[in-house]
Amino acid sequence: MTPAILIIEDEYALAAALSTLVRRLDATPVVAASGQGGIDKLAAQTFALIILDVGLPDMSGLKVLEKIQSLPQPPPVMIITAHGTLDTALEAKRLGAREYFLKPLNLADIQRAIREVFAPVKTEQRADTTMIGKSESMQRAFAVIAQASGNDVPVLLQGPPGSGKSLAAQVIHRHSARSEKQLIIFRADEWSEDRTEAALDDAIVRAGDGVLFLDEISAWPKPLQAALMNRLSSGTLKARLFSASSHEAAPHLREDLFYALAVLQLHLPPLRERTSDIPALAVSFLGDQVLSAEALALLKAHEWSGNVRELKTAMAHAAAVCSGSTILPHHLPASIAKPDETTHLDEAMKRALAAWLDQKTTGSDETMPAYDDLLETVESFMLDTLLKRFDGKPTRLATALKMNRATLRRKLREE
C-alpha cells in the first residue's frame, strides 16, 4: 500500500513543491492549508509522516504538533519554519519532532529525510576491536603493534595529533607481558621548566617495573632529554618505555636518546590517507544510528586535520542533533556539511594522476601511449566504479550522468 504523507503548509508554491517531492518517493501527498485542516485530516486518515509548518494562519504549528503527539500512535513529524528561534527549536524538540528545517528549504535534505523514514540506510556492522582499519597503512601499523605486544623493548609511536597514538600504546600494554603492571603517562608540558626533571623522576618511581609512556617526546627541551638519557644509562629506569611524537622525532631528539627509544617504531597515518577506514570508524562512534550514503561521502571528502579524534567529535555532534535513526548531511557539523569546493581528495586525485601519467609517459616518443588509450583507462575505471553505485544498471547511470544511453552502453562494451 502506498504510504500517505500529510503536508500542513499554507504557502501554495511550497506545498506544491513538497507534494511533487513526495510523489517522486512513491508516496501520496495530502495537503492541508491550516492547522485545523491538518488535525481534521489526521482524524480521517492514517499517515506515515507529517511535514508541518510552524507559521500557520489559524494556530501555531507547535500546537498542532502537541495534538499529534497526543494520538495513540503518533506518526513522525518534520517541522519547517521561516523564523527559527531558540524557543521554537527547543519546544519542537521537547514535543518529539523528528527533524527541524529552516526556510528556504533544501529540498534534497527533505528528500533524504523522508526516504530514511521509509527505508533506513543500512551500514556495516560495528567493529568489536579497539582499533579499526582495513587500509594498507593501518595493516602495517597493526603488524608493528603485534610485534610490540610480544616484545619488551621500547616503542616509539609517531603520527599526527588525534591519530591514535595513546590508544595504540594502551593496546600494546594490554597484550604485553607487563599488562598487570601500571602504565604511567608523563607529559613534560604539564610542568614548569624548573619542575620537569623532578616530575620525570616521580613518574619513573610510580611506573616501577611497569610501563612509562612519554608523550610528545620530540617537544622536550634538551636538558630534560639529557636527564632521561642519564636515567637510562644509569639503570635507574626499570620500566618499559613507550614514547609518542606528533612530528618526526629523529630531528628533534638527541641521537643516542632516539636510538634508545626507537627500537620499534610505529607510524600511525593521518585519517585523510585512510579514507577507506572512515565508514567503520564512524559507525564505531555512533550508537544505534547509521550513516546515509550522502553523509558518508561528505565524511570521506573532509580533510580531518584533527584525525580520528575530530571524527569522533563529529559523530557525537551528529548523534546529538539527529532524532531519527540515520545521520543525514545536515546533521553533520557545518564545516563538514558545507565543504569547500576543492577538497583534499581533489588534490590527492591530481597528485595520483600526475604520478600515473609520469610513469606511463616516461621514455622515448616512440613508446609514448596514445592519448585515446590513456583516456580509455581512466574512463573505464570511472564508469566501472559508478556503475556499481547504480546496482549495475546502465540506464540509471546514464540518466544520472545526463549521458546518452547508447553512448554509455557502447563505452561499457568497449571495456
Secondary structure by P-SEA (a helix, b strand, c coil): cbbbbbbbcccaaaaaaaaaaaaaacbbbbbbccaaaaaaaaacccccccccccccccccaaaaaaaaaacccccbbbbbbccccaaaaaaaaaaccccccccccaaaaaaaaaaaaacccccccccccccccccaaaaaaaaaaaaaaacccbbbbbbcccccaaaaaaaaaaacccccbbbbbbbccccccccaaaaaaaaaaaacccbbbbcccccccaaaaaaaaaaaaaccccbbbbbbbcccccccccaaaaaaaccbbbbbbcccccccaaaaaaaaacccccccaaaaaaaaaccccccaaaaaaaaaaaaaaccccccccccccccccccccccaaaaaaaaaaaaaaaaaccccccccccaaaaaaaaaaaaaaaaaaaacccaaaaaaaacccaaaaaaaaaac
